[in-house]
Structures are given as C-alpha cells and as structure tokens.
C-alpha cells in the first residue's frame, strides 16, 4: 500500500515491480494525494468498486479495494488516503 502517490509518479509505479499489478486512485483537481496498491500476479485479484468512498469537496479522499483469492479464501484489502485539513467528522460520516 502506498499513500500519497501523486499523479506525477503513476507511470513510474507501473513499471518498477514486475509480476505485480498496480491499482491506484488519484485525486480530482490536484496532483497531490492518491493511493496505490501492488498485488502479486500469482494471486487471483480484482478491484471491488462497490466499497468505494465517494470523494467530494467536504471529504477529499482516494481509496481502493481489492479482492484477493488465496487457497480458496477471499480477502479484501482496502487503502484510504484522506487529505489533510479535511473534516474528520465529515470523513467518518462518509465511511
């Protein structure tokens, strides 16, 4: 899990770990923030958009949710980046 990946670095992150899929979510309206996650291609994995927390002016957040299958068991991994100076109360309500 990589918090605060910035949109400038996405191409770099895509190419540094062979054998891994890089999932990411970037902020709207700024290049700062974002979250990324690497999952080894030896696992069956897919993004789970139904868990997505919507970002808006009150709750600027990026998040990704990935389901991974290992030994016939499903795991869901999530990563959330909450921008600083955003109301913690509003963030909690969005979750």
N, C-alpha and C positions, 0 to 999 in steps of 0.2 A: 504494500500500500504506500502510495506516495502522495502526501498532501502538498498543496500549493505548487503545482507543476508549471504554471504559467503557460499561456498559449504559444509562446516563442519556442518552447522546448519539445513540443509534441513529436516532431519529426525525429529528433534525437532519441527520445524514449522509445519510439517504434523500432529502432534499429540496434539497440545495444544488447539485448538479450535474445539470442537465437533460441528457438524451441519454446518460446513463450508468446502468448497473445497479450497485447497491451490494450486494456479497456480504459477509457477516460471520459471525463465530463468537464467541459470548460465553461467559464462564466460568460454571460451575455453582457456586452457593453464595456468590457475591460479585458486586459490581457493578464491581470493578476488574479491568482487563486487557482481553482481547479483541483481535481483529484484524479489519480491514476492507480491502476492495479494490474499486476502481472499474474497470469495463470499459466502454469506449465501445460504444454500441448499434450502431455501424456495423460491428462485428465479430460474427461468429457465435461465441457463447461458452456454456459450460455448466460447472456445478460437477462436479468429479471426486471423489466421496466415497470411492472405493477407496483413495486415498492418505492418508486421514485418520489422524492420530496420535491414539490414544485418550488422553484426559485421566483421571488418577486422583489419589489423594492423594500418591503419590510423584512423579508427573510432571504437574503442573498446567500445561497448555498449551492454547492455542487455535490453530487452523490452518485455512486454506482453500486449496483447489487448484482452479484454473480453467483449462479448456482453451479456447484461442482459435484460431480459424481465420483465417489471413490469406494471401491469394494461394496457396491450395491447400496451405498448410503449417500443420500443427498445432503449437501451442506450449502448454506447460503452465507456468503461473505459480503459485507457492506462497508463502504467507506463514505464518510461525510466530511466535507470542508465547509465550515461556517465562517463567513467573512468577519473580521474584527469590526467592532463598533456597530454591530447589528444587535438589536434587542434579543437578549437571551430568552426573555419571556415569549416573544413572538416566535422565536425558533422552536421552543418547547411546544408551543401550540401547533406548529406545522408538523411536528412528529406525531 
